[in-house]
Every structure is written in C-alpha cells, then in structure tokens.
Amino acid sequence: MSSAVARNTPSLNVPATQNTAPVLEFRCLYTHDLRRKSKRWQDGGLRYHTFNKRIMVYDTAKNYIGDKHWHEDDPIQNGDEMTLDKGVIVQVGEAVGSTETDLTPLFQKKTKESPQREARVQGNVRPGPSMRTGTAGGQTQHRHRPLTALLGTNRGLQGKAVLPTKSPFEAR
C-alpha cells in the first residue's frame, strides 16, 4: 500500500547545461551519544547538496560536525534520522531555506601548472632571477645536500649509556 506524499522541495535533477545546483538547508538535532539511553541532543544545521547528494552537518557556530552521502532515492525531509560517517546521530528538522551553488569550478579542466606559471600567464610577468631554472646566465641550480652532510656522521644512539669495555676490577 503506497500513498503519494506532496513535498515542497524543488526538483533535485540538475540539467547538464545548468552551472548551478540548489543546496537545501535544514535545522537539525545531533548527538554523539550512540549507546547512551538518555541522549544529549544539540542544535545544529544541515546542508543537503543536491548535485552529489551530500549531507553536511554543522553546529550553531557553523563548526563542521560530519558528513554523509545520501543513498536513498527520496530527497531528505523533516523527520529523517541518520548516522554520519563519524558516528553522530542526526535528526532532520524543518527546512530553513535554499541557496544556489556555482558548479563551474567542478567542470573546468584542471591543469597541473605551478603558481609561478599561473602568475606569469595571468599578469604577463617576466620571470625574475628566482623564477629561472637551469644554468643560463651564470646562475647554478642548488642541489639538495644529503642529511649526513648536514648533521655529520652517526655517533650511535642518543640518550643511551655506553658500557665500559673493562670492568672496574680490571681497571684497578
């Protein structure tokens, strides 16, 4: 027996051409007391990212508590209860609002360029002496020195007493 329930949540399907996705915000109660019979509930906020179905829980001061990916087909709603990955029980409260998150950084092609290269490309900066690599212009490239050259040779274990080779009786 199934009944249709009308929800006031927006459509959670994001078209491929859209660069923003809604983030639903809820009030919630959370507790770290998993095994305790009388649990101490604390107020918090919950954000549900519709793009990747991620739930993030914060306390009232906006400090991060934990997160989880929502594996259910239905969207999150008032009254749902879940356990986060860090072992926190969360009860979802009433919806507070919704914001739009820009997804363009997720779709941009990532390049592995150094910050110096990015600064040169963006600001047309000529490479200075500290940016040059190689031996052109009479500058030499510094090589890393081995650790033994910096610290010296190994002198044995530090903090251990060295036992004498002769006994006190033999020394007399």
C-alpha positions in Angstrom: 0.0 0.0 0.0 1.6 3.3 -1.1 0.4 6.8 -0.9 1.7 9.8 -2.7 3.1 12.5 -0.5 3.4 16.1 -1.7 6.7 17.7 -0.9 7.6 21.4 -1.0 11.2 20.6 -2.1 12.4 21.8 -5.5 13.3 19.4 -8.3 16.5 17.7 -7.5 17.5 16.8 -11.0 20.2 19.2 -12.4 20.3 19.6 -16.2 23.7 19.1 -17.8 23.7 22.6 -19.2 23.0 24.3 -15.8 26.0 25.5 -13.9 24.3 25.9 -10.5 22.7 23.4 -8.1 20.5 24.0 -5.1 21.7 23.4 -1.6 18.9 22.8 0.8 19.3 24.0 4.4 17.6 22.4 7.4 17.7 22.7 11.2 18.7 19.5 12.9 19.4 17.9 16.2 22.6 15.8 16.6 24.2 13.7 19.3 27.5 11.9 19.8 25.8 9.5 22.3 25.3 6.4 20.2 24.9 3.8 23.0 23.6 6.0 25.8 19.9 5.5 26.7 19.2 9.2 27.5 20.9 11.0 24.7 22.0 14.7 24.9 20.8 16.4 21.8 22.3 19.6 20.5 21.1 22.1 18.0 22.7 22.3 14.6 22.3 23.0 10.9 22.2 20.6 8.0 23.0 21.3 4.3 22.0 18.9 1.6 23.9 19.3 -1.7 21.5 18.1 -4.4 24.3 17.8 -7.0 26.1 15.0 -5.3 23.6 14.1 -2.5 26.0 15.0 0.2 24.7 15.9 3.7 26.9 18.1 5.8 26.1 18.9 9.5 27.3 21.9 11.4 26.7 23.2 15.0 25.1 26.5 15.7 28.5 28.3 15.5 28.9 26.8 11.9 31.7 24.4 13.0 31.8 21.2 10.9 30.4 18.1 12.7 30.4 15.4 10.0 29.0 14.4 6.6 27.5 11.5 4.7 26.3 10.7 1.2 22.5 10.2 1.0 21.9 6.8 -0.8 18.1 7.0 -0.8 16.0 7.8 -3.9 13.8 10.2 -2.0 15.1 13.6 -1.1 15.9 14.4 2.6 12.9 15.8 4.5 11.7 16.7 8.0 11.8 13.8 10.4 14.6 11.7 8.8 17.2 10.2 11.1 20.6 9.1 10.0 24.0 8.2 11.4 27.0 10.1 10.0 30.3 8.5 9.0 31.9 9.9 12.2 29.4 8.2 14.4 26.9 11.0 15.0 23.2 10.5 15.1 21.3 13.3 13.3 17.5 14.1 13.2 16.5 16.4 10.4 14.2 19.3 11.4 12.3 21.9 9.5 13.6 23.4 6.2 15.3 26.8 6.6 16.0 27.8 3.1 17.8 27.1 -0.1 20.8 28.6 -1.8 22.4 28.1 -5.3 26.0 26.8 -5.6 28.1 27.6 -8.6 29.4 24.3 -10.2 31.7 25.8 -12.9 34.9 25.1 -10.9 33.9 21.4 -10.9 33.6 21.3 -14.7 36.7 23.3 -15.6 39.7 21.3 -16.8 42.3 21.0 -14.2 45.9 21.7 -15.2 49.0 20.9 -13.2 50.7 24.3 -13.6 52.9 25.9 -11.0 51.7 29.0 -9.2 54.6 30.9 -10.8 53.4 29.9 -14.3 49.8 30.9 -13.5 51.0 34.3 -12.3 53.0 34.8 -15.5 50.1 33.8 -17.7 47.6 35.9 -15.8 49.7 39.0 -15.2 52.2 38.8 -18.1 55.1 38.8 -15.6 58.6 38.2 -16.9 60.5 35.5 -15.0 62.8 37.0 -12.5 66.1 35.5 -11.2 64.2 33.5 -8.6 61.9 32.0 -11.2 64.7 30.9 -13.6 65.6 27.3 -13.7 68.8 25.9 -15.2 72.3 27.3 -15.6 71.6 30.1 -18.1 73.1 33.5 -17.2 75.8 32.2 -14.9 73.4 31.0 -12.2 73.7 27.5 -10.9 70.9 25.4 -9.7 71.2 24.5 -6.0 71.3 20.7 -5.3 70.0 19.2 -2.2 72.7 18.1 0.2 72.4 14.7 1.9 71.3 14.6 5.5 74.6 13.1 6.7 76.4 16.1 5.3 74.2 18.5 7.3 74.2 16.6 10.6 77.5 14.9 10.5 78.3 11.2 10.9 76.2 9.0 13.1 77.5 8.8 16.6 75.4 5.9 17.8 72.2 6.0 19.8 71.4 9.3 21.6 70.5 9.1 25.3 71.8 5.6 25.9 74.7 4.9 28.3 77.9 3.4 26.8 79.1 0.4 28.7 82.8 0.3 29.5 84.9 -2.4 27.9 86.8 -3.1 31.1 85.3 -3.8 34.4 86.2 -1.6 37.4 88.1 -4.6 38.9 90.2 -4.9 35.8 90.9 -1.1 35.7 92.5 -1.4 39.3 
